[in-house]
Amino acid sequence: MGALIEIILPVFLVLGFGYGAVRVGWFSNSDVDALMRFIQRFAVPCLLFLAISRIDLKQDFDLRLLASFYTGAASSFALGLLGGRYLFHRPWEDSVAIGFTCLFSNSVLLGLPIAERAFGSAALSPMFTIIAVHSPFCYLLGISAMEIVRNRSGSYWAAIPSILKAMFSNSLILGIAAGFAVNLGGIPLPASLGAATELMARAALPAAIFGLGGVLTRYRPDGDLRIVLYVISLSLLVHPAIAYGMVTLFGLGQDSLRAAVITASMAPGVNTYIFANLYGKARRIAATSLLLGTAASAVSIWVWLQILG
């Protein structure tokens, strides 16, 4: 129970503060929208930019670690998509949105603060390796699948402009790309610019957890709960189990195991609802999975922490 109280509970209390502040009227929905815009467009991109620009790509960018995590992610996406279509008989477009909800774990808003509390900031480098390609991988896979099923009667090549536009209008991806450019190009950041970016980055995680609590007030358990339970099971159990097995198979170290499993064990992220809302497909399922999955992850994360020691 120590991990639950000392590591997970503080994070979920901050999330609860955000939820309660909105529920009692101390923080309005427009305030939450403004805070989330700051987090998603400025603070988190700055955090990812700094992390990627400073990471040792030769030492930390391990393809076996990425294969371990993203094999689980892609498997969850495929199981979600095919389950939505053939188990629950949803249209192909809905099934892609359901698959994306299984795919996109809340790696930044929940994963980083929990991992930092559990293992210390020094253990975050492997997580940043995973997160560096998280948004590009997930959006490329999700958008490509959606554009393909929406364009079944036409040429798949016609979907490429839509895919690229959606990818490179995402500020998280832009922050990651800028970090890689600085890192690979050996470009030194001016001290004042680096300090300013660090100030922005420090605000990212606590503000993100508080803002996520405010966002969750908008969702209610709704829709087909059988599909929601299926999505939550894939997100909280199947994805981290595959990541655990793959890391063990590759014989990677404890830091890599912790990074892959903790990142994979997070509940569906806010981006899952954004994706569903973008296409107007399976929105109730995405919203309910986000709400109930976040609540259930308080227990499932504790279980995975016990397994990880």
N, C-alpha and C positions, 0 to 999 in steps of 0.2 A: 504493500500500500504506500510505501515511502515515495516511489516514483510518481504515483498518482497525485499525492498531496504536494510534493516539493517541485515537481517538474510540470505536470500537466495542469493542475488546478490553477496556478497563477495565470497561465495563458488564457484559460477559459473564464477566469474571473474578469480579466480585462475585456474579453469578448462580451461577458455578461454586463459589464458596465456600459458598453456601447448599446447593447440591446435595451437595458433598463432606461438609459438616458433618453432614448427615442420614445419608448413606451410611455414614460411619464411626462413627455413634452419638453424636457430640458434641451433636447437636440432635435431639430426638425428634419424632415426628409430631405429638404433642400440643403441643409447643413451636411447631411450624410453624403449627398451627391457631390457637393463641393469637396468634401474631404476625400472621397474615393477618387475624384478626378485628380486631386493633388497627388495621392498615393500612386495611382496607376500611370499617370502621365509624367510625373516628376520624381517623386521620392524613390519608388522601387526601381525605375530605370537608372537612377543615379547609383543605387545600391548595387545593381547588377553590373553596371558599367565599371565601377571601382573594383568589384570582385574579379571580373573577367580580365580587366587591364592589368591586375597584379598577380594573377594566378600563374604558377609555373606550368606552362602547357606541356613541357617534356615530362615532368614528374607526375603531375596531377591529372592530365587529360588522358585517362586510361580507357581505351576502346572496349576493354573487357567489362569495365564498370558500366559504360554506356549500353553495351549489349545486354547486360544483366537487367538493368532497369527498363530499357525500352522494348525488350522482348516481352516482359510482363505488361507494359503499357499497351503495346500493339495487340497482344493476346486478349487483354481486357476489352479493347475497342472492338476487335473481331467478334468476341463472344457477346458483347452488348448489342452490336449491330445485328448479328445473326439471330440472337435470342429475341430481339425486338421484332424481327421479321417472321421467324418461323415458330417461336414459342408463343408469342403474344399477338401475332398476326397484325402488326402495325404496318403502315405504308413504308416504302423504302426511305423516304425523306425523314420520317419520324425515327426510323431505325438508326439512321446515321447520327441524328441528334442524341439518341439514347447511347449509342456507342461512344460518342464524344464525352458524354457525362461519365462513363466508366473510365475514359482515357485520361482526363485532365485532373490530376490530383492537386490539392491546394499546397503546392510545394513551397511557396514563398510566404503567404500570409500566416500559415500555421506551421509548416514544416521547419522553416528556419528558426523561429523562436523556440519551438519545442526541442529541436536538436541542440541549439545553443545552451539551453538550460540543462539538458541531459548530459552533454558531452563536452561543453565548453566551445568557445569561439574557434579554437585551433582545429577542431574537428570538422569545420564547415567547408573546407576546401573541396573534398569530394562531392559535397552537395552542390556547390557552385558549378562544378563540372557537369553535373546532371542538369541543373537549372539553366545552364548556358544554352542548351539546345532544346529545353522543354517546350517553350512557346513555339519556336519555329517548327519543331517536329509535330507537335499536337495540332497546330493550326494547318500545317501543310497536309497532314493526313486527313483531318476532319473536313477541311474545305475542299480538298481534292475529291474525297468520297462524295460529299454533298453535290458538288458541281457535276460529277460524273452521273449520279443517279437522277439529277434534275435535267441532264442533257442526254438522256438515254437514246433519244431518237436522232441526235445530231452527232457532230464530231467532238471527240474528247479534247482535241486541240483548241476548240473554241472556249473551253473553260479556263485555259491558262491565264489570260489577262485578269479574270476575276480572282483567281487564286493569288497571283502576284500582288494585285492591288490590296487585297485583304491582309496579306502577309506583311507588306512593308508600310502599311499605315498603322501598325501596332507599335506603340511607343516602347513596350518591353523589348520587342525584337530590335528596334532601333538602338536602344541602350546597350543590348548585348553585342550588336554589330559594331558599335563604336568602341566598346571595350576590346573586342578582338582586333580592331584596326590599330588601336594604341599599343596593344600587347605585341602583336606580330610586327608592327612597324617600328617598335622601339622608340615611340614618340614620348618624350618627357612632358609631364603635365606641369605647367607653371604652379608654383607653390600656392598662390592665392586661389587659383581655380581648383586645385586639389582639395584645399581646405574647405572651400565653399561646397564642393560636391559631397565631401564627407559630412558636413552639417546637414545637408539634405538627406543623405543616406541614413543618418542616425535616427531621423524621424520616421523612417519607413515602417519598421516592424511594429512598434507600439501603436502607431496611428492606424496601421493596417488591421490589427486585431480589433481595436476599438471600432473602426469603421465597418468591419465585417459583421460585428454584433448589431450595428445599426441597420445594415442591409438585411439581415435575417428577419427583422420585424415585418418585412413586406411579404413573407412567404407563409403559407399555411399548408398543413398536410392535405393534399388534394390529389385527385387523379387515381390511377390504378396502382394500389399499394403493392400488388404482386410484382409489378415491373420495378417499382422503387426498391423493394427489398432485394430483387435480383441485382439491380445496379449497385446498391450499397455492399452487397456480398462480394461482387467483383472488385469494387474499389478498395474495400477495407481488408479483404481476406485473400482473394485470388492474386491480385497484382503483387502485393508484398511477398506472398508465398513463392511465386515464380521468381521474383528478384532474389529472395533468399536462396532458393535452389541453384540459380545460375551463378551467383557470387561464390557459393560453396563449391560448385563444379569447377569454376575457374581457379579456385584456391587463392582468392584475394584476401587481403588483410581485414582486421576488425574494423578499421575506419571505413573502408569501402562497403563492408557488410552493413554497418550502421547507416551510412548515407543512403544506400540503395533501398533498404527496407523501410526506414523512417520516411523517406520521401514518397515511396510507393504506398505507404499505409495511410496517407492523409485522405480526408474526405474530398468529394468533388469540389472544385474551386468555383469561385464566382464566374469565371470565364465560361463555365459550362452553360449557365443560364444566358450569358451574353451571346453565346453561339446559337443556342436554341431560339432566343428572341430575334437574332439577326435574320434567321430563316423562317421564323414563325412556326416552328415545328417542335412538338413534345415539350412545350414550355412548362406545363404543370408538372411533368415528370422531372425535368431538370431542377425546378424550384424546390419541389418536395424532397428530391434526393439530396440537394444542397443542405436543406434544413435538417432533415432527419439524419443524414450522413454525418454532418458536423457534430450533432448530439451523440450519435453512436460512437464516433471516433474517440471520444474521451475515454471510453472503456477499451476499444480495440487497440489504441496507441499504447495504453498501459500494458496490455497483453504482449504486444510486440517488444516493448522495452524490457519486459521480464525475459522474453526469449533471447533477446540480445545481451542480457546481463548488464 
